Amino acid sequence: MQLTKKDIVVLWGGSNDIARNNSLEGLKHILELFINANHTNVILLTAPHRHDLITNSCVNKEVEMFNKKLHKKVQGFKKVEIIDVVNERNCYTRHGQHLNSAGKDTMSKRITAMIEHLLNSDKAPIRGEWYKDEETGSLKHQASQDATSNDPEEAKN
């Protein structure tokens, strides 16, 4: 399948691979996707904090470092947008590893807003100059008509 400028890929991973010390491998694959999908819009979500672990656990520190690296690497890609995953404890289930319905609702709104932004951002306004009726025969008006003509022969005359 060939992705185009009109397509949007949403990439949302978890923190399990980070917990298994695979964050560098994951980052490498994400960057390869960005390079190969340079004509496609990509929305990347950061890895979530693990509320089932203590805040300063080695896993949460690695998640924080991974997310900082993502933000830094994304800056070089025009078609990639990043969304931070909600971090508030009340947006996670009792066990703390997964989003609850409030967290899912928050994230779906963030993703929807970004998709709407991307879909509407490529629409450039049509620009033109207004002329009074008495100006339509002027040289300035004629030059603008020649510049906007689709017929190359007509533009020469």
C-alpha positions in Angstrom: 0.0 0.0 0.0 1.3 3.4 -1.0 0.7 6.2 1.5 0.3 9.8 0.3 0.2 13.3 1.6 -3.5 12.9 2.3 -2.9 9.9 4.6 -2.3 10.2 8.3 -0.6 7.4 10.3 -1.1 7.4 14.1 1.7 5.6 15.9 1.2 4.9 19.6 3.3 2.4 21.5 3.5 1.5 25.1 6.2 1.3 27.7 6.7 -2.5 27.8 9.6 -2.5 25.3 11.2 0.4 27.2 11.0 -1.7 30.4 12.8 -4.5 28.5 15.7 -2.2 27.6 14.6 -2.0 23.9 14.1 1.7 23.7 17.0 2.4 21.4 15.8 -0.3 19.0 12.3 1.1 19.1 13.6 4.7 18.4 15.6 3.4 15.5 12.5 1.8 13.9 10.4 4.9 14.5 13.0 7.1 12.8 13.1 4.6 9.8 9.4 5.0 9.5 9.7 8.8 9.4 12.4 8.6 6.7 10.4 6.1 4.6 7.1 7.9 5.0 8.3 11.4 4.2 5.2 12.1 2.1 2.8 10.9 4.7 1.6 12.7 7.8 2.5 10.9 11.0 1.2 11.6 14.5 3.4 10.1 17.1 2.4 9.7 20.7 4.9 9.6 23.5 5.3 6.6 25.7 3.2 6.6 28.9 4.5 7.0 32.4 4.1 3.8 34.4 2.0 4.6 37.5 2.3 1.0 38.7 5.9 1.7 39.5 7.5 4.3 41.7 8.1 7.6 40.0 11.8 7.4 40.0 12.0 3.8 39.0 14.6 2.9 36.3 11.7 2.2 33.8 10.1 5.6 34.4 13.4 7.3 34.1 14.0 5.5 30.8 10.4 6.4 29.6 11.3 10.1 30.3 14.6 9.8 28.4 12.9 8.1 25.5 10.2 10.8 25.2 12.9 13.5 25.3 14.7 11.8 22.5 11.5 11.5 20.5 10.8 15.2 20.9 14.3 16.1 19.8 14.3 13.7 16.8 10.9 14.8 15.6 12.0 18.4 15.1 13.8 17.4 11.9 10.7 16.0 10.2 8.2 18.3 8.5 5.3 15.8 8.4 5.6 14.4 11.9 3.6 15.8 14.8 4.0 14.6 18.4 1.4 14.4 21.1 2.3 13.9 24.8 0.3 11.1 26.4 -1.7 12.3 29.4 0.3 11.8 32.6 -2.2 12.5 35.4 -2.7 9.6 37.7 -6.5 10.0 37.7 -6.4 9.1 34.0 -5.0 5.6 34.7 -6.6 2.5 36.0 -6.2 1.3 39.6 -3.2 -0.8 38.7 -1.6 2.3 37.0 -0.3 0.8 33.7 -3.2 1.5 31.4 -5.4 4.5 30.6 -8.9 4.5 32.1 -11.9 5.8 30.3 -11.1 9.4 31.3 -7.6 9.0 30.0 -8.8 7.4 26.7 -11.3 10.2 26.3 -8.6 12.8 26.8 -6.2 11.1 24.3 -8.9 10.6 21.7 -9.7 14.4 21.8 -6.0 15.2 21.4 -5.6 12.9 18.5 -8.8 14.1 16.9 -7.7 17.7 17.2 -4.4 17.0 15.6 -6.0 15.1 12.7 -8.3 18.0 12.1 -5.3 20.4 12.2 -3.4 18.3 9.7 -6.4 18.0 7.4 -7.1 21.7 7.4 -3.5 23.0 7.3 -2.9 22.2 3.6 -5.7 24.3 2.4 -4.1 27.5 1.2 -6.5 30.4 0.5 -6.9 31.5 -3.1 -5.4 34.9 -3.4 -6.3 37.6 -5.9 -6.6 41.2 -6.4 -9.9 43.1 -6.7 -10.2 45.6 -9.5 -12.9 48.2 -10.0 -14.8 47.9 -13.2 -13.0 50.8 -14.8 -9.6 49.1 -14.1 -10.3 45.9 -15.9 -8.8 47.2 -19.1 -5.7 48.6 -17.4 -2.2 47.2 -18.0 -2.0 46.1 -14.3 -5.1 44.1 -14.6 -4.0 42.6 -18.0 -0.7 41.5 -16.5 -2.4 39.7 -13.6 -4.7 37.9 -16.1 -1.7 36.8 -18.2 0.1 35.5 -15.1 -2.9 33.4 -14.0 -3.8 32.0 -17.4 -3.6 28.2 -17.8 -3.0 28.6 -21.6 0.7 29.3 -22.3 -0.1 30.8 -25.7 -2.6 33.2 -24.2 -0.1 34.3 -21.6 2.4 35.2 -24.3 0.0 37.6 -26.1 
